[in-house]
Amino acid sequence: MTPQIVDHPGLTLAGFAIRTSLQEQANLRDIPAFWQRYAQSLRAPLLASLGLPHAVEYGVVRGFDPASGTFDYLIGIECQGAPQLPEGACRHAIAPARYAMFTTPPADNDEAFSRAIVATWQAAYQDWLPTAPWQHAGSESFERYDGRSGPGQTGRQMEIYLPVVPR
């Protein structure tokens, strides 16, 4: 799996966050459950507060603590200005940076899409990064879910952005 190296201009997100951990693969349970809760009860109020009928959504891995394996996972939507957000929501800025952008293989159902996301993260960190002419920049990674990512679609895909600097 070979990523594209891209310069991202940065953006500000409004969204909701949870704390999770790599320990005992808690993140593999917590994050999908958080997406379900977001889709059921958090997305609509967030979109309404931003005055949007729909939007590209992001999943951000931030505040990673290598000693404990814990991190925050934020689900958000790009926002402009300073709208009043729903209770429990926060703003988060992603700074401009260079990224290795991975695109998941097409998936035709929710289970296959989830597996493709996990497999792409694993391939990025375990296969590509150790031998790449790039190293992790130590800042936030993020996922981008656009029109190709919607439930019920065949060939669903999303993008994973790993921040990189030359070795």
C-alpha positions as MATLAB code, in Angstrom:
seq = 'MTPQIVDHPGLTLAGFAIRTSLQEQANLRDIPAFWQRYAQSLRAPLLASLGLPHAVEYGVVRGFDPASGTFDYLIGIECQGAPQLPEGACRHAIAPARYAMFTTPPADNDEAFSRAIVATWQAAYQDWLPTAPWQHAGSESFERYDGRSGPGQTGRQMEIYLPVVPR';
ca = [
       0.000    0.000    0.000;
       1.618    3.213   -1.171;
       0.228    6.526    0.051;
       0.208    9.895   -1.643;
       2.310   12.537    0.105;
       0.160   15.668    0.381;
       0.398   19.094    1.965;
      -2.823   19.739    3.875;
      -3.778   23.380    4.561;
      -5.224   22.606    7.991;
      -8.778   23.167    9.189;
     -10.912   23.803   12.245;
     -13.401   21.180   13.333;
     -16.400   21.207   15.613;
     -17.254   17.862   17.128;
     -17.303   15.438   20.011;
     -14.449   13.443   21.567;
     -13.863   10.351   23.665;
     -10.759    9.017   25.406;
      -9.747    5.477   24.439;
      -6.735    3.186   24.549;
      -4.718    0.745   22.494;
      -4.560   -1.468   25.602;
      -6.496   -4.677   25.018;
      -7.588   -3.109   21.703;
     -10.196   -0.987   23.485;
     -10.040    1.498   20.607;
     -11.355   -1.166   18.202;
     -14.538   -1.342   20.305;
     -14.783    2.243   21.535;
     -14.406    4.054   18.211;
     -17.058    2.100   16.236;
     -19.455    2.448   19.208;
     -18.721    6.189   19.303;
     -19.482    6.501   15.552;
     -22.820    4.746   16.165;
     -23.693    7.102   19.015;
     -22.613   10.071   16.891;
     -24.801    8.941   13.961;
     -27.804    8.305   16.217;
     -27.784   11.367   18.461;
     -24.875   13.776   17.949;
     -24.602   14.372   14.176;
     -27.969   16.109   13.653;
     -27.540   18.740   16.418;
     -23.964   19.401   15.284;
     -24.997   19.892   11.645;
     -27.872   22.152   12.748;
     -25.546   24.303   14.879;
     -23.296   24.767   11.846;
     -26.231   25.425    9.500;
     -25.346   22.481    7.271;
     -27.590   19.772    5.790;
     -24.621   17.363    5.483;
     -20.832   17.575    5.554;
     -17.518   15.781    5.178;
     -16.723   14.195    8.531;
     -13.381   13.640   10.215;
     -12.051   11.294   12.868;
      -9.006   12.757   14.628;
      -6.477   10.871   16.754;
      -5.090   13.465   19.159;
      -3.228   13.610   22.448;
      -1.587   10.203   22.053;
       0.326    9.124   25.164;
       2.902    6.481   24.144;
       3.453    5.387   27.756;
      -0.177    4.415   28.353;
      -1.400    3.971   24.772;
      -4.306    6.333   25.444;
      -5.570    9.019   23.093;
      -8.579   11.166   22.283;
     -10.663   10.360   19.231;
     -12.692   13.294   17.942;
     -15.463   13.039   15.359;
     -15.959   16.417   13.751;
     -17.110   18.572   10.884;
     -15.219   21.530    9.439;
     -16.527   24.800   10.849;
     -16.038   28.448   10.021;
     -16.350   31.247   12.553;
     -17.583   30.656   16.079;
     -21.096   29.197   15.973;
     -22.839   28.141   19.175;
     -22.170   24.406   19.457;
     -24.339   21.732   21.090;
     -23.642   20.810   24.700;
     -20.561   18.604   24.987;
     -19.139   19.658   21.617;
     -15.707   21.220   21.210;
     -13.593   22.933   18.562;
     -10.292   21.551   17.389;
      -7.742   23.012   14.952;
      -5.579   20.820   12.751;
      -2.477   22.762   11.735;
      -1.178   22.775    8.157;
       1.211   19.863    7.654;
       2.549   17.239    5.266;
       0.777   13.889    5.354;
       0.969   10.408    3.921;
      -2.586    9.896    2.659;
      -3.851    6.311    2.471;
      -7.144    5.383    0.789;
      -8.940    2.287    2.012;
      -9.826   -0.434   -0.488;
     -13.480   -0.365   -1.628;
     -15.932   -2.100    0.708;
     -19.526   -3.102    0.029;
     -20.988   -3.296    3.549;
     -20.469   -1.850    7.033;
     -18.476   -4.803    8.346;
     -16.132   -4.852    5.338;
     -15.727   -1.061    5.589;
     -14.738   -1.304    9.271;
     -12.270   -4.100    8.472;
     -10.784   -2.046    5.607;
     -10.244    0.931    7.921;
      -8.488   -1.179   10.581;
      -6.395   -2.982    7.938;
      -5.336    0.318    6.350;
      -4.253    1.775    9.707;
      -2.278   -1.398   10.408;
      -0.652   -1.406    6.958;
       0.299    2.260    7.324;
       2.018    1.777   10.687;
       3.332   -1.783   10.408;
       4.203   -2.136    6.715;
       4.739    1.281    5.158;
       6.094    3.554    7.910;
       9.049    1.369    9.075;
      10.609    1.325    5.585;
       9.418    4.666    4.193;
      11.708    7.653    3.612;
       9.329    9.434    6.008;
       8.791    9.236    9.752;
       5.791   10.135   11.861;
       5.829   13.858   12.638;
       4.433   13.323   16.133;
       1.275   15.345   15.548;
      -2.304   14.279   14.918;
      -3.460   11.713   12.423;
      -6.929   11.979   10.981;
      -9.524   10.180    8.906;
     -11.626   11.870    6.221;
     -15.090   10.560    5.353;
     -16.567   12.164    2.230;
     -19.332   11.251   -0.228;
     -17.652    7.908   -0.970;
     -18.007    6.842    2.667;
     -21.766    6.833    3.190;
     -23.603    3.832    4.653;
     -25.382    1.594    2.180;
     -23.075    2.449   -0.712;
     -21.078   -0.118   -2.612;
     -17.380    0.564   -2.965;
     -17.197    2.677    0.227;
     -13.824    4.328    0.833;
     -12.233    6.845    3.172;
      -8.807    8.423    3.639;
      -6.301    8.194    6.481;
      -3.767   11.008    6.922;
      -0.533   10.326    8.846;
       1.605   13.413    9.558;
       5.118   12.870    8.197;
       8.536   14.505    7.960;
      11.578   13.268    6.023;
      13.832   10.790    7.853;
];
